[in-house]
Amino acid sequence: MTTETAKPKPPEEKPPPGNRTFRLAQRTWWLPWVLGAATVAVAVVIATDVFTPDEPAGWDQVRLPVAEHQVVYTVTGAGKSPEIKYVIDGVNGTETVVNGDLPWRKEFTLKVGPGLGVVQVLAANNETAESIGCTVSVDGNVVHQASSRGAGTQVSCSSVIRPASR
């Protein structure tokens, strides 16, 4: 049986008081660099916010598409239509013709842009006519045509116009 005796630990030496500051500086050498980098980052963000214009560069040169189109609405049939309703501004402004003579025609210039424009005509047939029809033309091209048979029926023609669809 062997027994080992524990060896006593040598007494720990305390560093002299001046050496303690030196050791702290050695362990935290990176702290001034981190503080300096954070200061520079904050300064860059503030300078960018102060000196950046409100609008992106060249914004005054951006032109959104706007175009003028020739629109023709026609309603065909016999006699009078109790009501013809049509879009006049490409969005939701409408006009109504009450007891309009058929055939009926409306021609106008429509400014569309920068969003889409809508062209639409709706018409009702009288109680004695056999059929009613409508046509929407944009820039000389028929974009929608429809007809309805029977007394008292209705017909509708519509289309969407892009600003630069010429």
C-alpha positions in Angstrom: 0.0 0.0 0.0 1.4 3.2 -1.1 0.2 6.5 0.2 1.0 9.6 -1.4 1.0 12.7 0.4 -0.4 15.8 -1.1 2.2 18.3 -2.0 1.5 21.7 -0.7 0.8 24.3 -3.3 3.3 27.0 -3.6 2.0 30.3 -2.3 0.4 32.5 -5.0 2.3 35.5 -5.8 0.3 38.7 -5.9 1.3 41.0 -8.7 2.7 44.3 -7.6 0.1 47.1 -7.6 1.5 48.8 -10.8 1.6 45.6 -12.8 -2.2 45.1 -12.3 -3.0 48.0 -14.7 -0.7 46.6 -17.3 -2.5 43.2 -17.2 -5.9 44.8 -17.5 -4.7 46.8 -20.5 -3.3 43.6 -22.1 -6.7 41.8 -21.7 -8.8 44.7 -23.1 -6.7 45.9 -25.9 -9.6 45.5 -28.4 -12.0 47.7 -26.5 -10.9 51.1 -27.9 -11.0 49.6 -31.4 -14.6 48.4 -31.0 -15.6 51.8 -29.5 -13.9 53.6 -32.4 -15.6 51.4 -35.1 -19.0 52.0 -33.5 -18.4 55.8 -33.4 -17.4 55.7 -37.1 -20.5 53.7 -38.0 -22.8 56.1 -36.2 -21.1 59.1 -37.9 -21.6 57.5 -41.4 -25.3 56.8 -40.8 -25.9 60.4 -39.5 -23.9 61.9 -42.4 -25.8 59.8 -45.0 -29.1 60.7 -43.6 -28.3 64.5 -43.4 -26.7 64.8 -46.9 -28.9 62.4 -48.9 -31.6 64.1 -51.0 -35.3 63.2 -50.4 -35.7 62.0 -53.9 -33.4 59.5 -55.6 -30.9 60.9 -58.1 -32.5 61.4 -61.5 -36.0 61.2 -60.2 -36.9 64.5 -62.0 -36.1 62.7 -65.3 -38.5 59.8 -64.8 -41.5 60.1 -67.1 -44.5 57.8 -66.4 -46.3 56.7 -69.6 -49.3 58.8 -70.6 -51.0 58.5 -74.0 -54.0 59.9 -75.8 -56.4 57.5 -77.6 -59.3 58.1 -79.9 -62.3 56.2 -78.6 -65.5 55.5 -80.5 -68.6 53.9 -78.9 -71.5 52.8 -81.1 -74.8 51.3 -80.3 -76.9 49.7 -83.1 -80.6 48.8 -83.1 -84.0 50.2 -84.1 -86.0 53.0 -82.5 -84.9 54.4 -79.2 -82.8 53.0 -76.4 -84.2 53.7 -72.9 -80.7 54.2 -71.6 -77.1 54.3 -72.9 -74.4 54.7 -70.2 -70.7 55.1 -71.0 -67.4 55.8 -69.3 -65.9 59.2 -70.3 -62.7 59.5 -68.3 -61.1 56.1 -68.4 -61.8 55.4 -64.7 -65.3 55.7 -63.3 -66.8 58.9 -64.6 -69.9 58.1 -66.7 -72.5 59.9 -68.7 -76.0 58.7 -69.5 -78.2 59.2 -72.5 -81.9 58.7 -71.9 -84.2 57.7 -74.8 -81.3 58.0 -77.3 -82.0 57.5 -81.0 -80.5 54.3 -82.5 -78.0 53.9 -84.1 -76.0 56.0 -81.6 -72.3 57.1 -81.8 -70.0 58.9 -79.4 -66.4 59.8 -80.4 -63.9 61.4 -78.1 -60.2 61.6 -77.1 -59.2 59.8 -73.9 -56.0 60.5 -72.0 -54.7 57.3 -70.3 -51.8 57.0 -67.9 -49.8 56.3 -65.9 -52.3 53.6 -64.9 -54.7 51.6 -67.0 -57.8 53.1 -68.6 -61.3 51.6 -69.0 -63.6 52.1 -71.9 -67.2 50.8 -71.6 -70.6 51.3 -73.0 -73.9 49.7 -71.8 -77.2 50.0 -73.6 -80.7 48.7 -73.1 -83.1 47.6 -75.8 -86.6 49.0 -76.1 -89.7 46.8 -75.8 -90.4 46.6 -79.6 -86.9 46.1 -81.1 -85.6 42.7 -81.9 -81.9 43.2 -81.1 -79.3 45.7 -79.9 -75.5 45.8 -80.4 -72.5 47.7 -79.3 -68.9 48.3 -80.4 -65.9 49.9 -78.7 -63.1 51.1 -81.0 -59.7 52.4 -79.8 -57.5 54.2 -82.3 -59.4 52.8 -85.2 -59.3 49.1 -83.9 -62.4 47.3 -82.7 -61.5 46.1 -79.2 -64.9 44.7 -78.2 -68.2 44.0 -80.0 -71.4 42.4 -78.6 -75.1 42.0 -79.4 -78.2 40.8 -77.6 -81.5 39.5 -79.2 -84.9 40.2 -77.8 -87.0 43.0 -76.6 -86.0 44.7 -73.3 -82.5 43.1 -73.3 -79.2 44.8 -72.5 -75.7 44.8 -74.1 -72.3 45.8 -72.8 -68.9 46.4 -74.5 -65.7 47.2 -72.6 -62.0 47.0 -72.7 -58.9 48.0 -70.8 -56.4 50.4 -72.4 -52.7 50.5 -71.5 -51.1 54.0 -71.6 -48.5 53.0 -74.2 -50.6 50.6 -76.3 -50.4 52.6 -79.5 
